[in-house]
Amino acid sequence: MAEQAPESPEPDSDAEALYALIAAGGFWRIAPDWVPRQYAEPTRELTDRVRHGLRRLIT
Protein backbone atom coordinates (compact mmCIF):
# COMPACT_ATOMS: atom_id res chain seq x y z
CA MET A 1 0.00 0.00 0.00
CA ALA A 2 1.47 3.38 -1.00
CA GLU A 3 1.91 6.03 1.66
CA GLN A 4 -0.05 9.23 1.27
CA ALA A 5 1.66 12.61 1.29
CA PRO A 6 1.20 14.48 4.58
CA GLU A 7 -1.58 17.01 4.60
CA SER A 8 -1.11 20.59 5.73
CA PRO A 9 -1.37 20.91 9.53
CA GLU A 10 -4.50 21.92 11.39
CA PRO A 11 -4.84 25.67 12.06
CA ASP A 12 -3.55 27.06 15.37
CA SER A 13 -1.27 24.12 16.09
CA ASP A 14 2.43 23.71 16.85
CA ALA A 15 2.71 21.80 13.61
CA GLU A 16 1.39 24.83 11.72
CA ALA A 17 4.02 27.05 13.33
CA LEU A 18 6.75 24.58 12.39
CA TYR A 19 5.40 24.35 8.85
CA ALA A 20 5.47 28.16 8.59
CA LEU A 21 9.02 28.30 9.94
CA ILE A 22 10.25 25.79 7.38
CA ALA A 23 8.38 27.58 4.59
CA ALA A 24 10.05 30.85 5.67
CA GLY A 25 13.51 29.34 5.28
CA GLY A 26 14.10 27.54 8.58
CA PHE A 27 15.84 24.19 8.15
CA TRP A 28 16.56 21.79 11.00
CA ARG A 29 18.30 23.90 13.62
CA ILE A 30 19.23 26.70 11.25
CA ALA A 31 16.94 29.63 11.95
CA PRO A 32 15.92 32.09 9.24
CA ASP A 33 17.46 35.58 9.22
CA TRP A 34 14.46 37.18 10.94
CA VAL A 35 15.10 35.25 14.18
CA PRO A 36 16.93 37.52 16.68
CA ARG A 37 20.53 36.57 17.39
CA GLN A 38 21.36 39.01 20.16
CA TYR A 39 21.12 37.74 23.71
CA ALA A 40 21.87 39.23 27.10
CA GLU A 41 25.32 38.38 28.42
CA PRO A 42 25.16 35.61 31.06
CA THR A 43 25.75 36.75 34.62
CA ARG A 44 28.22 35.20 37.05
CA GLU A 45 25.26 33.90 39.09
CA LEU A 46 23.82 32.11 36.07
CA THR A 47 27.11 30.48 35.10
CA ASP A 48 27.62 29.33 38.71
CA ARG A 49 24.13 27.78 38.76
CA VAL A 50 24.79 25.98 35.47
CA ARG A 51 28.15 24.69 36.71
CA HIS A 52 26.62 23.41 39.97
CA GLY A 53 23.74 21.80 38.08
CA LEU A 54 26.09 20.00 35.71
CA ARG A 55 28.19 18.73 38.61
CA ARG A 56 25.06 17.33 40.25
CA LEU A 57 24.30 15.41 37.06
CA ILE A 58 27.67 13.67 36.97
CA THR A 59 27.83 12.70 40.65
trRosetta pair geometry for C-beta under 8 A, 3 or more apart (Angstrom, degrees):
i j d omega theta_ij theta_ji phi_ij phi_ji
8 16 8.0 53 165 -108 85 82
8 19 6.8 101 -153 -165 77 165
9 13 5.3 -128 160 66 118 125
9 15 3.6 -176 -124 111 145 111
9 16 4.4 -148 92 -67 125 66
9 18 7.8 94 -28 54 159 91
9 19 5.3 -164 9 -18 121 141
10 13 4.9 75 73 -19 87 136
10 15 7.1 70 35 60 71 120
10 16 6.8 -93 80 -46 44 113
11 16 6.1 57 -134 -79 30 160
12 16 6.6 39 10 33 12 149
13 16 4.7 108 56 -1 75 99
13 17 7.4 -137 100 -1 47 83
14 17 5.6 -52 -154 35 40 112
14 18 6.4 39 149 -18 69 104
15 18 5.6 -54 -148 38 34 112
15 19 6.2 39 151 -23 66 105
16 19 5.5 -51 -145 35 32 115
16 20 6.4 33 154 -19 64 105
17 20 5.7 -54 -149 36 31 111
17 21 6.4 35 151 -22 64 105
18 21 5.6 -51 -148 33 33 114
18 22 6.4 30 155 -16 65 104
19 22 6.0 -57 -150 38 29 108
19 23 6.2 28 152 -18 64 110
20 23 5.6 -56 -144 40 31 112
20 24 6.2 28 156 -19 65 109
21 24 5.8 -61 -148 38 28 108
21 26 4.0 -18 156 29 89 147
21 32 7.3 -158 -165 -6 71 114
22 25 8.0 -178 -176 42 27 12
22 26 5.3 -79 -86 71 39 89
22 27 6.9 85 -134 -86 76 52
24 32 5.1 -68 123 -39 98 164
24 34 7.4 -60 159 31 132 126
25 32 3.9 98 78 -106 107 111
25 33 7.3 -8 97 5 149 80
26 30 6.8 170 -157 89 55 64
26 31 5.8 -16 -117 -133 97 42
26 32 5.1 -76 -61 -28 71 91
26 35 7.9 76 -92 -33 108 132
27 30 4.9 -2 65 56 82 109
31 35 3.8 -51 157 36 132 155
32 35 5.9 116 64 -11 63 97
42 46 4.7 -121 -167 83 93 132
42 47 5.5 100 135 -52 126 92
43 46 4.7 100 55 5 78 101
43 47 7.2 -149 93 -1 43 85
44 47 6.0 -58 -148 40 32 107
44 48 6.2 35 153 -21 66 107
45 48 5.8 -57 -149 36 29 112
45 49 6.4 29 154 -19 64 106
46 49 5.7 -54 -149 35 32 111
46 50 6.4 31 154 -18 65 105
47 50 5.6 -51 -146 36 35 112
47 51 6.2 37 154 -21 66 106
48 51 5.7 -55 -147 37 30 112
48 52 6.3 27 156 -15 65 107
49 52 5.9 -57 -146 39 29 108
49 53 6.2 31 155 -20 64 109
50 53 5.7 -58 -148 38 29 113
50 54 6.3 27 156 -18 65 106
51 54 5.9 -56 -148 36 28 108
51 55 6.5 28 154 -19 63 106
52 55 5.7 -54 -148 36 33 112
52 56 6.6 37 152 -23 64 102
53 56 5.7 -51 -152 30 33 113
53 57 6.8 35 150 -22 63 102
54 57 5.6 -50 -154 29 37 115
54 58 6.8 20 156 -9 67 106
55 58 6.2 -65 -149 41 34 100
55 59 6.3 20 159 -14 69 114
56 59 6.3 -67 -142 39 29 103
